[in-house]
Amino acid sequence: MSPGGDLRVRVGVGFDLHPLVAGRPLILGGVRIPFERGLDGDSDADVLTHGILDALLGAAGEGDIGTHFGVGRPEMRGISSLVLLERVVTLLAAKGYRPSNVDATVIAEAPRIGPHIPAMRKALAAVLRIDEDRVNVKGTTAKGLGWLGAGQGIAAIAVASVVPVPTRRPGVSSHRTRRARHGR
Protein backbone atom coordinates (compact mmCIF):
# COMPACT_ATOMS: atom_id res chain seq x y z
CA MET A 1 0.00 0.00 0.00
CA SER A 2 1.33 3.49 -0.79
CA PRO A 3 1.92 6.10 1.96
CA GLY A 4 -1.18 8.02 0.79
CA GLY A 5 -3.45 5.01 1.24
CA ASP A 6 -4.93 2.55 -1.20
CA LEU A 7 -5.15 4.44 -4.49
CA ARG A 8 -6.70 1.70 -6.59
CA VAL A 9 -9.39 3.24 -8.77
CA ARG A 10 -12.20 1.15 -10.22
CA VAL A 11 -14.25 2.39 -13.17
CA GLY A 12 -17.69 1.45 -14.49
CA VAL A 13 -19.88 2.46 -17.44
CA GLY A 14 -23.64 2.86 -17.34
CA PHE A 15 -26.32 3.42 -19.97
CA ASP A 16 -30.05 3.95 -19.78
CA LEU A 17 -32.87 5.09 -22.05
CA HIS A 18 -36.60 5.63 -21.62
CA PRO A 19 -39.41 6.75 -23.92
CA LEU A 20 -41.05 10.13 -23.41
CA VAL A 21 -44.77 10.04 -22.58
CA ALA A 22 -47.46 12.56 -21.70
CA GLY A 23 -48.64 12.91 -18.13
CA ARG A 24 -45.31 12.36 -16.36
CA PRO A 25 -42.84 14.90 -14.99
CA LEU A 26 -39.40 14.99 -16.58
CA ILE A 27 -36.71 14.31 -13.98
CA LEU A 28 -33.02 14.34 -14.92
CA GLY A 29 -30.24 14.17 -12.34
CA GLY A 30 -32.84 14.56 -9.61
CA VAL A 31 -34.06 17.87 -11.06
CA ARG A 32 -37.55 18.48 -12.40
CA ILE A 33 -37.22 19.95 -15.91
CA PRO A 34 -40.13 21.96 -17.35
CA PHE A 35 -41.32 19.98 -20.38
CA GLU A 36 -44.63 18.75 -21.78
CA ARG A 37 -43.63 15.07 -21.46
CA GLY A 38 -41.74 12.93 -18.98
CA LEU A 39 -39.93 9.62 -19.05
CA ASP A 40 -41.85 6.37 -18.71
CA GLY A 41 -40.70 3.81 -16.17
CA ASP A 42 -41.36 2.19 -12.81
CA SER A 43 -39.43 4.79 -10.80
CA ASP A 44 -39.21 8.45 -11.73
CA ALA A 45 -37.38 7.10 -14.86
CA ASP A 46 -34.45 9.52 -14.39
CA VAL A 47 -32.17 8.17 -17.15
CA LEU A 48 -29.23 10.30 -16.03
CA THR A 49 -29.27 8.97 -12.47
CA HIS A 50 -29.94 5.44 -13.74
CA GLY A 51 -26.86 5.63 -15.97
CA ILE A 52 -24.81 6.77 -12.98
CA LEU A 53 -26.26 3.96 -10.84
CA ASP A 54 -25.19 1.37 -13.39
CA ALA A 55 -21.73 2.92 -13.70
CA LEU A 56 -21.19 2.86 -9.93
CA LEU A 57 -22.52 -0.68 -9.58
CA GLY A 58 -20.26 -1.78 -12.43
CA ALA A 59 -17.22 -0.14 -10.86
CA ALA A 60 -17.87 -2.04 -7.63
CA GLY A 61 -18.51 -5.34 -9.46
CA GLU A 62 -22.10 -5.36 -8.20
CA GLY A 63 -24.13 -6.07 -11.31
CA ASP A 64 -26.62 -3.52 -12.56
CA ILE A 65 -29.67 -1.50 -11.56
CA GLY A 66 -32.03 -4.35 -12.51
CA THR A 67 -30.21 -6.76 -10.20
CA HIS A 68 -30.70 -4.44 -7.23
CA PHE A 69 -33.99 -2.70 -7.93
CA GLY A 70 -35.70 -4.82 -10.60
CA VAL A 71 -38.53 -4.04 -12.95
CA GLY A 72 -42.15 -4.30 -11.89
CA ARG A 73 -41.57 -4.21 -8.13
CA PRO A 74 -44.44 -2.30 -6.47
CA GLU A 75 -42.08 -0.64 -3.95
CA MET A 76 -40.18 0.95 -6.86
CA ARG A 77 -43.25 2.61 -8.38
CA GLY A 78 -42.58 6.34 -8.59
CA ILE A 79 -39.53 6.20 -6.28
CA SER A 80 -36.97 8.98 -6.68
CA SER A 81 -33.85 7.76 -8.42
CA LEU A 82 -31.86 9.84 -5.94
CA VAL A 83 -33.14 7.47 -3.22
CA LEU A 84 -31.82 4.57 -5.29
CA LEU A 85 -28.51 6.41 -5.69
CA GLU A 86 -28.29 6.84 -1.91
CA ARG A 87 -28.83 3.09 -1.53
CA VAL A 88 -26.00 2.39 -3.98
CA VAL A 89 -23.66 4.79 -2.14
CA THR A 90 -24.49 2.87 1.06
CA LEU A 91 -23.83 -0.46 -0.71
CA LEU A 92 -20.48 0.87 -1.96
CA ALA A 93 -19.52 1.92 1.57
CA ALA A 94 -20.37 -1.55 2.88
CA LYS A 95 -17.97 -2.97 0.25
CA GLY A 96 -15.28 -0.47 1.29
CA TYR A 97 -15.64 1.97 -1.62
CA ARG A 98 -16.80 5.52 -2.15
CA PRO A 99 -17.62 7.39 -5.37
CA SER A 100 -14.72 9.44 -6.70
CA ASN A 101 -16.11 11.09 -9.81
CA VAL A 102 -18.81 10.87 -12.47
CA ASP A 103 -18.94 11.99 -16.09
CA ALA A 104 -22.27 11.66 -17.88
CA THR A 105 -23.89 12.66 -21.16
CA VAL A 106 -27.64 13.07 -21.71
CA ILE A 107 -28.81 12.47 -25.29
CA ALA A 108 -32.04 14.35 -26.05
CA GLU A 109 -33.44 16.38 -28.93
CA ALA A 110 -35.48 18.39 -26.42
CA PRO A 111 -35.56 19.96 -23.96
CA ARG A 112 -32.21 21.69 -23.80
CA ILE A 113 -30.63 20.68 -20.50
CA GLY A 114 -27.83 23.25 -20.36
CA PRO A 115 -29.64 25.66 -18.03
CA HIS A 116 -30.36 22.80 -15.59
CA ILE A 117 -26.89 21.27 -15.42
CA PRO A 118 -25.71 23.25 -12.35
CA ALA A 119 -28.76 22.05 -10.35
CA MET A 120 -28.21 18.46 -11.55
CA ARG A 121 -24.56 18.52 -10.53
CA LYS A 122 -25.47 19.91 -7.12
CA ALA A 123 -28.20 17.31 -6.48
CA LEU A 124 -26.06 14.39 -7.64
CA ALA A 125 -22.95 15.52 -5.76
CA ALA A 126 -24.92 15.84 -2.52
CA VAL A 127 -26.12 12.23 -2.71
CA LEU A 128 -22.75 10.94 -3.92
CA ARG A 129 -21.03 12.84 -1.07
CA ILE A 130 -18.45 14.33 -3.41
CA ASP A 131 -17.67 17.87 -4.53
CA GLU A 132 -19.71 19.27 -7.42
CA ASP A 133 -16.57 19.62 -9.54
CA ARG A 134 -16.31 15.81 -9.46
CA VAL A 135 -19.71 15.46 -11.18
CA ASN A 136 -19.77 16.41 -14.85
CA VAL A 137 -22.99 16.43 -16.89
CA LYS A 138 -23.17 17.22 -20.60
CA GLY A 139 -25.96 17.31 -23.13
CA THR A 140 -26.03 16.39 -26.79
CA THR A 141 -28.56 15.44 -29.44
CA ALA A 142 -28.92 12.39 -31.67
CA LYS A 143 -28.75 14.71 -34.68
CA GLY A 144 -32.20 13.66 -35.84
CA LEU A 145 -31.23 9.98 -36.13
CA GLY A 146 -33.47 7.15 -34.96
CA TRP A 147 -36.14 7.32 -32.28
CA LEU A 148 -33.92 9.43 -30.01
CA GLY A 149 -33.41 11.86 -32.88
CA ALA A 150 -37.16 11.93 -33.48
CA GLY A 151 -37.61 13.15 -29.89
CA GLN A 152 -39.38 9.98 -28.73
CA GLY A 153 -37.09 9.39 -25.75
CA ILE A 154 -34.00 10.37 -23.80
CA ALA A 155 -30.84 8.35 -23.12
CA ALA A 156 -27.82 8.81 -20.90
CA ILE A 157 -24.38 7.28 -20.68
CA ALA A 158 -22.17 7.61 -17.63
CA VAL A 159 -18.70 6.70 -16.46
CA ALA A 160 -18.01 6.60 -12.74
CA SER A 161 -15.01 5.80 -10.62
CA VAL A 162 -14.88 4.50 -7.08
CA VAL A 163 -11.95 4.39 -4.69
CA PRO A 164 -11.38 2.44 -1.50
CA VAL A 165 -12.54 4.13 1.68
CA PRO A 166 -9.46 4.96 3.75
CA THR A 167 -9.29 2.71 6.77
CA ARG A 168 -7.71 3.60 10.08
CA ARG A 169 -5.77 0.92 11.82
CA PRO A 170 -6.47 0.68 15.56
CA GLY A 171 -3.83 2.46 17.65
CA VAL A 172 -2.27 4.19 14.63
CA SER A 173 -2.99 7.85 14.10
CA SER A 174 -2.22 9.79 11.01
CA HIS A 175 0.58 12.35 10.84
CA ARG A 176 -2.02 15.11 10.65
CA THR A 177 -3.83 13.82 13.76
CA ARG A 178 -0.56 13.52 15.73
CA ARG A 179 0.44 17.03 14.73
CA ALA A 180 -2.97 18.45 15.78
CA ARG A 181 -2.74 16.73 19.16
CA HIS A 182 0.71 18.11 19.83
CA GLY A 183 -0.07 21.63 18.60
CA ARG A 184 2.29 21.49 15.63
N, C-alpha and C positions, 0 to 999 in steps of 0.2 A: 504494500500500500504506500502511496506517496505521502510526503509530509503534509500536504494540503487535504488529505482525506481520499476517499475512493472517488476517482474522477471518471469512472466508467459511465459513458453516456449510452443510452439505448434509444432508438428511434423507431417510430411507427408511422404508417400512412393510413388515412381514413378517407372514405368517400361515401356520400349519401345523395339521394335525389328523391324528390317528391313532386307529384302533380299539384298544380294550382287549382283551387276550387272556390266557388262562391260560398259565402256564409261562414268563413273561418278567418280569424285574425292572422296576419303574417308576422311571424316571430323569427328573427334571425339573430343569433348570438345573444339570445335572451332579451332582445329589444323588440318592442312592437313597432312595426313599420307601417305607416299609413299607406294602404293599398286596397283596391276593391276586391281582391281575392287573397286567400291564405293557402297554406300548404296542407294537404290531406295526409292524415296519419293517425295512429293510435294516441300518441302523446301530442304535444303542441306542434310536432313535425318540423322542428327547428333544424333544418339540414346542416347549417353551419356548426351548431353544437354537436349534432350527431356525427359529423365528420371528425370533429375533435375527439369525441368519445372513442370512436374506433381507432384513431391514431394513438391515443394514450393506452388503450387496452392492448393494441398491437405491440407498442413499445415495451409493455410489461409482460408480454407473452400470455395474455389473459383472454384470448379469443376476440370476440366482437360484441357489438351492442345487442345483437339478437340472442347471443348466449346468455347475457346477463339480464336483459330486460324483455326479451321475446316480443312476439307479435300476437295480438289478440288477448293479452292478459287484461282483465277488467281493471286491475289496480293501476295500469299504465294509461288508461283513458284520460286524455287531457292533461297529463302531468307535465310540469315544466321541465324542459330538457336541462335546465340549470340544476334542478334537483338530482337528475340522473348524473350530471357532471360531478356534483358534490359526492355522490355515492362512489363514483370511480376514483376521485381523489382520495377518499377514505380507503378504498380497496388498495390503491397504490401504496398508501402509507403502511397498511398492514403487511404488504410485501416488502417494505423497506425502501420505497421509491417516492419521489416527489416530482411533479411536473417542473421542467426547466424552461422550455419555450414552445410556442405554437406558431405556425405559419399556415394560413388558410386562404383559399380563394373561393368566392361565391360566383357561380355562373348563372346569370339571369339577364334576360332581355329587358325586363322591367320588374320592379322599380329600380331606380338608381340608388345604390346603397352608400355611395360616398359620404353624404351628409350624416349617416348613422354610424359610420365606422368608429368614431371616438367613443360613443356610448357602448357599442358592442365590445370594444377592447376593454373598457372599464368593467363591464358586467362579467366578462369571461375571466379577466385577471383576478377579480375579487374571489370568484369561486375556486380558481386554480391556485390561489394564494401565491401569486407571482406578480412582479411589477408589470404595469401596462406596456412598457417598452419591450417586454418579452412575449407579447401577444400581437401578432401582425395579421390583419385582415385586409384582403384586396377584393375588388370586384372586377368582373369581366363579362363579356357577352359571348354567346355561341355564334355570333356573326350571321344570324338568320338560318343556321343549319339545324336540321332535325327538329324534334319536338321541343327541345330547349330553346332553339332559335326561333321557333314559332310562338314562344311565350307561354307554353303549356305547363311549364314546371320550372323548378330551380334546383340546382345541384351545388355541391360544395366538395372540395378536396382539401385535406389538411395533413400536415406533417407535424408531429409533436415529438419532443424528446423528454426523457425522464432521467433523473440521476439518483443515485443512492442517497438516502437520508443519512446525514452524518450521525454516527453513533458515538456516544461518550462511554469510555471504559470506566468501570467503577474505580474510584480512588485516583484517577488520573485527571488532572485539570488542564485546560488548555493554557498556552502561554499568555493569552489575553486575560484569562480569568486569574491566573497567578499574579500578573502585573497589577490588575485592578485591586486585588486583595492587599497587595503590599504598597499600594499608593504610587506605583511607578508607571 
